[in-house]
């Protein structure tokens, strides 16, 4: 009953003045607002990928854009950024990162005729908010399998930004992939900060220290799921007899020639596709509203392996000898034969 009521209300929302008929919408130039998380474009992570999706959209559609970036990451600052986009007349508005969730819930409730999307979060249960989330537990599982296949010592490391166990499914997916491939492998798991701090998302100095300690203990493959801190992991591992697996974007393509020698792979989160999809549907006078959790009233889209929303990079060719095995695992995950553990949509 709740689902039916929600869908009826959603239908009414789509017919409201917020969303014009496709012809009328095409005649009205959209002003798209985007609020990046800490680090902004140039972070070699989610913000960069979101920026790529925005750039693609600008080439494909007649839209204008306004871009802002969180710098200190406080709720007050995030609210200021979103209110600035509203004052500029932006509709739709896209926010990058789960840390915007509470602020977005407040702002979106106050502005029901503005369409919003949030990347990496599925907790905002409002009609005008689309949750764009990723099956990164699945790509992390592939990364774990790759790490086990490539490791010579059987000692594997995982570095995360912060330790919020309520939603971090990258760790659980990675550990499962490692153990399913080599049950004798040992794991060293370290987080840079606890959830109360934002510094772990952009602390390459700490990431470098953690990675160096891991390498000294015999770890020869490190999965760095550490957002903007990953540069520190790469700095520690460059020139050593060890590998790094990056996250979110293909780190190999953004690295120097000397750094590339130590980048085994990366898990890729196609935020660019999600941003483009959302803008594309807005241009057509609609929104992204797949069912994510009908009981909680969460709608948007899940980008997993089956939907080509996450993937494992093969740049550099270092995984080519394992590609057949990894493709078999990938097919098993996509088909549901391999069930990957998860603690949520967000990471």
C-alpha positions, 0 to 999 in steps of 0.5 A, a space after each residue: 500500500 505504501 509503495 502504491 501511494 508513493 508511486 501515485 504521488 511520484 506520478 503527480 510530481 512528474 506531471 507538476 511544473 517542476 518537470 516540463 514536457 520534453 518539447 517545452 523542456 528542450 526549449 528551456 535551457 536547463 541550469 544544472 548545479 553541482 556541489 562537489 565534495 572536499 577535494 573538488 575536480 582534480 581529486 582523481 576520484 569521485 569529483 573528477 568522475 562527476 566533472 567528466 559526466 557534467 562535461 559530457 552533458 554540456 557537450 550533448 545538451 543545451 545546458 548551463 552549469 554552476 559548480 561549487 566545492 566543499 572546502 571544510 565540509 561542515 554542515 553549515 558550509 554545505 548548506 551555504 553551497 546548496 543555497 547558493 546554487 538555488 539562488 542562481 536558479 539551478 534546477 536540477 542540482 547534483 551533490 557529490 558524496 554521502 556527507 551532503 545527505 543531512 543537509 540535502 534532506 533539509 534543503 530538498 524538503 524546503 524546495 519540493 519543485 527543485 529536482 536533486 540527485 545525491 551520489 553515493 547515498 541512499 537515505 534521503 526519502 524525498 520525492 524530489 531526490 534521486 539516489 545514485 548509488 554503486 555496487 562497489 562491494 562487487 568491484 572490490 570483490 574483483 579487486 580482492 581476487 586480483 590482489 590474491 592472484 598477484 600477491 607473492 607474499 600472501 600479505 594484502 593490505 586495505 586502506 580506507 578513508 574513515 571507518 563507518 561500518 554502517 555503510 562501508 561495503 568496499 572492505 567486506 567485498 574486498 576481504 571476501 574476494 581475497 579469501 575466496 581466491 586464497 584462503 591462506 592470505 593474511 589481511 592488514 586493514 587500516 582506516 585513516 580516521 574515524 567517522 567524526 573526522 573528514 581528514 581521512 578523505 584528503 590526508 595523503 601524508 597519513 596514507 603514505 605512513 600507513 602504506 609504508 608500514 604495511 610494506 615494511 611488514 611484507 604486504 605486497 598488494 594494497 587496495 587504497 579505497 581512500 579517496 583523495 588520500 590515495 596519492 599518499 599510498 601511491 607515493 609510498 609504493 612507487 619504486 617498491 616491490 609491491 602493487 597498489 590497487 586504486 579506487 573510484 577512477 583509473 589511477 593508472 591513467 592519471 599517474 606518472 610513468 614511474 608511478 604506473 609501474 606499481 599500479 596493478 589496477 583500479 576499481 572504477 565507479 562510473 559516477 560520470 555515467 550516473 551524472 550524465 543519466 540524471 541530467 539526460 532524464 532532466 532534459 527529457 522532463 523526467 527523473 531517475 526513479 528506479 526502486 531502491 527501497 520501496 519500504 523506505 521510499 528510496 528511489 534512484 538508480 543502482 549502478 553495479 557490475 550488471 549495469 556496467 556502473 562499476 568495473 575493474 581496470 586493466 590499464 597497464 596490462 599487469 592483470 592480463 594473465 589473470 583476466 580469464 579468471 577474473 572475467 569468470 568471477 565477474 560473470 558469477 557476480 553479475 549472474 548472482 551465482 557469487 553473492 558478495 557481502 555488503 553493508 549498504 549501497 553507499 561505498 
